[in-house]
Each structure stands twice: as C-alpha cells, then as structure tokens.
Amino acid sequence: MSVTYFKRFRMEIDLVRAALPRVEPPTGYTLLPWSPELLAAHAEIKHASFRDEIDAYVFPCLGNFSGCLKLMDEICRKARFLDDATWLAAFRHPNGEREFCGTISAVLDASNHGAIQNIGVTPAHRGCGIGTALLMETLSSFQHRGLRRAYLEVTAQNVDAVRLYQRIGFRRTRTSYKAVESAASFV
Ligand SMILES: CC(C)(COP(=O)(O)OP(=O)(O)OC[C@H]1O[C@@H](n2cnc3c(N)ncnc32)[C@H](O)[C@@H]1OP(=O)(O)O)[C@@H](O)C(=O)NCCC(=O)NCCS
C-alpha cells in the first residue's frame, strides 16, 4: 500500500490587531446561526463542498455523507463547540426556494483560541463572496467572545483556500505533513 504525504499549513490570525470589516453576504444570501435541527444540513453541505476536492482524499470522511454527518455530530457535541461561531449559508432563489450552500464551524481550543473546523461552499456558489462572509462572521463571533487568536489548517495544494485566508489576514505559522494511504491520484 502506498503512502502519500500531504503538506498542510496552519494559518493564524491575530484577532486583537486585525481590522476586520463587517462583510454582508451577497444579495440573495443569508447566514443562518447554528441550531441542532441544522445538523444534517451542515453535513450535507460539507459533503457537497468537499467530495470532489483534495481534502476528501486527505480526510476520507469528507468524501461521503455519513462521514460528514458523524464529523459534524462530533464537532457539535464537543464541550468547547462554539455554536455562535457556526454558520450555514443559504441562497433564496427567485421562485422562493431556499438552497443551503455554505458551512463553517468552530471550537475553542485549550489555549482559548478559536479553531475553525471546516469551511465549505458548494461549487455553484463559489467566487461570489460566501466563503469570505462565512469566515468574517465566525471571526466576528470570536472577537465578541474576546478571543485573541484564531487558526485553521489547510492543505497546501488548496491554493484557492490559502489565497482566501491570506487575503483576510491569516498568516502561515506551521507546516506539517499528513500521511494518507493510497491517494496517489492527487500527488
Ligand atoms: C475555499 C472556499 C470555501 C472559498 O469559498 P468561496 O465562496 O468561493 O470564497 P469567496 O467567494 O469569498 O472568495 C473566493 C474568490 O472570489 C472572490 N470574490 C469574493 N467576493 C466576490 C464577489 N462578491 N464577486 C466575485 N468574486 C468575489 C474573492 O476575491 C476570491 O478571490 P481570490 O481567489 O483571489 O481570493 C471554497 O472554494 C470551497 O468550499 N472549497 C472546497 C472546500 C475547501 O477546500 N474548503 C477549505 C478547507 S481548508
């Protein structure tokens, strides 16, 4: 069995010094606060966002709905789950139909830093500011709680995500390598 090593960056932002402007979601979109009834919707959007992406190879649970449901369930059961920093993006179609299209969740780590768990936007809704709006809302929730730092981890090959985080003010602080068995197709 072959093993592939994926380079991962930890990226951090100083919430005390960062000037974070208020970012409204684009027209037609809203951000829904966490509620337990939205658990399956978060999992569904996590799956739809990650299933064709490199992170579904790095973390196979992201490649199927049941894995995403289990992951989201684990996140929201954590004692340090930050429900006020967890958001679901929704788009209202002209016919009134509502479509969920983005997810972000967060927990508090042992150092009282905000740890962003997964951010995902479904492919049809990318590039119009949903990812930015989700991140800014989560960072704003961290600031309201008085948290001083926030961080996330990202696969180095995920250049779109790295660029987005850098644009917002995250900086690389650490590089690690995640060993994955039989993922040669993404090398
Ligand atoms: C990474 C991800 C969440 C970004 O979501 P997104 O909604 O496309 O993000 P945004 O639209 O806010 O920003 C993306 C680009 O669109 C541009 N953009 C932002 N607002 C925009 C707007 N109103 N109109 C047009 N473009 C806009 C941004 O400038 C950005 O450009 P950049 O690539 O030069 O930084 C999304 O690509 C995704 O879900 N990827 C798969 C899952 C994944 O890898 N998640 C990250 C795990 S660490």
The ligand as an SDF file (V2000), in Angstrom:
LIG
                    3D

 48 50  0  0  0  0  0  0  0  0999 V2000
  -12.3180   27.7280   -0.1690 C   0  0  0  0  0  0  0  0  0  0  0  0
  -13.8090   28.0580   -0.3740 C   0  0  0  0  0  0  0  0  0  0  0  0
  -14.5320   27.8690    0.9340 C   0  0  0  0  0  0  0  0  0  0  0  0
  -13.9310   29.5330   -0.8160 C   0  0  0  0  0  0  0  0  0  0  0  0
  -15.3230   29.8480   -0.8820 O   0  0  0  0  0  0  0  0  0  0  0  0
  -15.8610   30.9980   -1.8690 P   0  0  0  0  0  0  0  0  0  0  0  0
  -17.2740   31.2320   -1.5390 O   0  0  0  0  0  0  0  0  0  0  0  0
  -15.5280   30.6440   -3.2650 O   0  0  0  0  0  0  0  0  0  0  0  0
  -14.9640   32.2460   -1.3940 O   0  0  0  0  0  0  0  0  0  0  0  0
  -15.1170   33.7590   -1.8570 P   0  0  0  0  0  0  0  0  0  0  0  0
  -16.0750   33.8640   -2.9870 O   0  0  0  0  0  0  0  0  0  0  0  0
  -15.3870   34.5670   -0.6540 O   0  0  0  0  0  0  0  0  0  0  0  0
  -13.6560   34.0920   -2.3240 O   0  0  0  0  0  0  0  0  0  0  0  0
  -13.1140   33.3690   -3.4260 C   0  0  0  0  0  0  0  0  0  0  0  0
  -12.7070   34.3320   -4.5130 C   0  0  0  0  0  0  0  0  0  0  0  0
  -13.8540   35.0130   -5.0090 O   0  0  0  0  0  0  0  0  0  0  0  0
  -13.6140   36.4210   -4.9690 C   0  0  0  0  0  0  0  0  0  0  0  0
  -14.8070   37.1370   -4.5430 N   0  0  0  0  0  0  0  0  0  0  0  0
  -15.1260   37.4960   -3.2880 C   0  0  0  0  0  0  0  0  0  0  0  0
  -16.2550   38.1820   -3.2830 N   0  0  0  0  0  0  0  0  0  0  0  0
  -16.6680   38.2210   -4.5490 C   0  0  0  0  0  0  0  0  0  0  0  0
  -17.7750   38.7900   -5.1930 C   0  0  0  0  0  0  0  0  0  0  0  0
  -18.7130   39.4570   -4.4960 N   0  0  0  0  0  0  0  0  0  0  0  0
  -17.8970   38.6190   -6.5280 N   0  0  0  0  0  0  0  0  0  0  0  0
  -16.9520   37.9460   -7.2160 C   0  0  0  0  0  0  0  0  0  0  0  0
  -15.8630   37.4030   -6.6630 N   0  0  0  0  0  0  0  0  0  0  0  0
  -15.7330   37.5500   -5.3500 C   0  0  0  0  0  0  0  0  0  0  0  0
  -12.5800   36.6290   -3.9330 C   0  0  0  0  0  0  0  0  0  0  0  0
  -11.8270   37.7980   -4.2490 O   0  0  0  0  0  0  0  0  0  0  0  0
  -11.7740   35.3890   -4.0250 C   0  0  0  0  0  0  0  0  0  0  0  0
  -10.7820   35.5800   -4.9610 O   0  0  0  0  0  0  0  0  0  0  0  0
   -9.3060   35.1270   -4.6440 P   0  0  0  0  0  0  0  0  0  0  0  0
   -9.3090   33.6770   -5.0570 O   0  0  0  0  0  0  0  0  0  0  0  0
   -8.4490   35.9490   -5.4970 O   0  0  0  0  0  0  0  0  0  0  0  0
   -9.0610   35.2770   -3.1750 O   0  0  0  0  0  0  0  0  0  0  0  0
  -14.4080   27.1610   -1.4920 C   0  0  0  0  0  0  0  0  0  0  0  0
  -13.6010   27.2450   -2.6380 O   0  0  0  0  0  0  0  0  0  0  0  0
  -14.5980   25.6990   -1.0930 C   0  0  0  0  0  0  0  0  0  0  0  0
  -15.5750   25.3400   -0.4780 O   0  0  0  0  0  0  0  0  0  0  0  0
  -13.6380   24.8170   -1.4770 N   0  0  0  0  0  0  0  0  0  0  0  0
  -13.7840   23.3890   -1.2250 C   0  0  0  0  0  0  0  0  0  0  0  0
  -13.7390   23.0470    0.2470 C   0  0  0  0  0  0  0  0  0  0  0  0
  -12.4180   23.5010    0.8260 C   0  0  0  0  0  0  0  0  0  0  0  0
  -11.3620   23.2070    0.3130 O   0  0  0  0  0  0  0  0  0  0  0  0
  -12.5010   24.2440    1.9370 N   0  0  0  0  0  0  0  0  0  0  0  0
  -11.3430   24.7650    2.6180 C   0  0  0  0  0  0  0  0  0  0  0  0
  -10.7790   23.7680    3.5570 C   0  0  0  0  0  0  0  0  0  0  0  0
   -9.3860   24.4110    4.4490 S   0  0  0  0  0  0  0  0  0  0  0  0
  1  2  1  0
  2  3  1  0
  2  4  1  0
  2 36  1  0
  4  5  1  0
  5  6  1  0
  6  7  2  0
  6  8  1  0
  6  9  1  0
  9 10  1  0
 10 11  2  0
 10 12  1  0
 10 13  1  0
 13 14  1  0
 14 15  1  0
 15 16  1  0
 15 30  1  0
 16 17  1  0
 17 18  1  0
 17 28  1  0
 18 19  1  0
 18 27  1  0
 19 20  2  0
 20 21  1  0
 21 22  1  0
 21 27  2  0
 22 23  1  0
 22 24  2  0
 24 25  1  0
 25 26  2  0
 26 27  1  0
 28 29  1  0
 28 30  1  0
 30 31  1  0
 31 32  1  0
 32 33  2  0
 32 34  1  0
 32 35  1  0
 36 37  1  0
 36 38  1  0
 38 39  2  0
 38 40  1  0
 40 41  1  0
 41 42  1  0
 42 43  1  0
 43 44  2  0
 43 45  1  0
 45 46  1  0
 46 47  1  0
 47 48  1  0
M  END
$$$$
